[in-house]
Amino acid sequence: MATFTSVLEFLTYWLVDQYWFPAFLIGSGIFFTFYLGFPQIKYFKHGWRILSGKYVKEDTKGETTPFQALTTALSGTVGTGNIGGVALAIFLGGPAAIFWMWVTAFLGMTTKFVEVTLAHKYRETLPDGSISGGPMYYIENGLKKRWLAILFSVCLLMMCIGTGNMPQISSISVVMNDTFNIPKVVTGGVLAVLLWMVIIGGIKRIAQIASKLVPFMAFWYITGALAVIIGNYENIIPSFKLIFIHVFTPTAAVGGFLGASVAAALTRGVNRGLYSNEAGQGSAPIAHASSKTENPVEEGMVSILEPFIDTIVICSLTGLVILSSGVWMEKFENRFEESAICYLDGSYSDKSQEDIKILQDYIYTCNGPLSYTGSLEITNGQLVPSSNITLLHNRSVSEDVTYYQEDNDLFTGSVDIRNGKNFTEDVRIVGKSLLIGADLTSKAFTRSIFGDYGQYIVAIGLLLFAFSTAIAWSYYGDRATAHLFGEGWILYYRIIYVGAFFTAAIIDTKIVWDIATVIGPIATVPNLIALILLRKEMKSISDNYEMPLKKGD
């Protein structure tokens, strides 16, 4: 486990924490925004008109309506990224991460417009009569580079498991366990069966369910979030100030939050923005490719609405809920996850500015000269007072720590620590620390008129969001499997997909999130390269489109 965690941390450093990926993603969005004349503004209103279906002829080729295609794509993007992902961005990068999510979303509206238009143009009808489209087809048929198309399909399959599947059920199982005390294995088992019943029906069944589920779940969550924000109305303006003040200045340590650098805010905000709205990632175009839209560019216009709804509306509400409630800098009692624990050699406090500087330098690696190696003596659940160590959990100095055996009895004995990590099995640690992911959002919803009932809004909202995401991503994997191996292998893929879904319900959630963080950039790069190489064709399609000016044109 320690070796696998180290590999993830290494990949996270090179793929996420460095500037090259945010620069590439944002740079591509900036280029296409100017190259195509700000299509996210120019076509925004017309996208809503096309969504109504009034420009679609009855004999138009496709399997879904524009509304069904949008809601299917939204069901894939509106998920844990909107609830747990926003919380993670603030946890890692501070309030300014929200600003970079906005930037990513605005530019992503153009990127989405480009990739969906091209996916719709180069879609194919498979021998079984189903329509298949996406980056793998415009890379292979537009660029004539089959090797790059294969590379993308392989990356897409990895994404389907690592981002569209595992983080969803992981967050659901945690929240359902914390809120309703439902065992993770029960949540995973029941939802795995439901997932299978839905995805076995293909895109038509998925689209039918998404078109009904997405509007309901969005209304449910937005209403609850607005109630929390209004209940903390006095903190709305200060929350916006926090977002903008720290865009170019580091976030100072406050409460249990040890601060965040400008780089952390930018990289994590961009990464979470990508994870949330998937612009440039190449996944949503697969859903849009099935739409009965007369002109490919019209489906591109519909897709412009996706980052707007997903990130600029829903993610912003989550961010304001967390910031206005103040929970992002408070410590709460929780069970410590092994992968989020670091033991330091020496006593450090988050009340000392000198210690905070040392801790800030350390938390980005959780490995170095400060890491403790040795044995710790525990008596009746408490660390022997003479031990000169500091336990970090979720990048915060832990408090009121108690050690338990797995049977909930107080632990007495030795705990083996190597390079800051716990290597003693059957020890459960409970204490106060910062919260992460959906747990943080859930706690924020309790700071409102709902009181403790606020956590139920998050639990049900996350259940709907995450489950619908897993459904949509199963279809993306269907298309990647068909492209790589043929339609005959789709059933085997679905079995693996549902198996991974169940497994992720019961394993360490931080590892699941780390996998999702790493895989996103890996898959996005080949897609962005393809979009840039097809830029002239895209501009020709956009410039030659004559937009109706009046209803019925």
Protein Blocks (a to p, Z undefined) as FASTA:
>chain_A
ZZmmmmmmmmmmmmmmpmklmmmmmmmmmmmmmmnopmllmmmmmmmmmmnopmpcfklg
cjbdfklmmmmmmmmmmcfklmmmmmmmmmmnojmlmmmmmmmmmmmmmmmmmmmmmmmm
mpccdfkopacedjklmmmmmnopaklmmmmmmmmmmmmmmmmmmmmmmmmmmmmmmmno
pafklmmmmmmmmmmmmmmnojmlmmmmmmmmmmmmmmmmmmmmmmmmmmmmmmmmmmmm
mmmmmmmgccddehjbnbjafklmmmmmmmmmmmmnoponlmmmmmmmmpccfblklmmm
mmmmmmmmmmmmmmmmmmmmmmmnommmcccdddddfklgccdeddddfkbfklmmmmmm
mmmnopajklccdddddeehiacfklccdddeehiacehiacddfkopacedddddeehi
afbehiacddddddehjllmmmmmmmcfklmmlmmmmmmmmmmmmmmmmmmmmmmmmmmm
mmmnojklmmmmmmmmmmmmmmmmmmcfklmmmmmmmmmmmmmmmmmmmmmmmmmmmmmm
mmmpccdfbghZZ
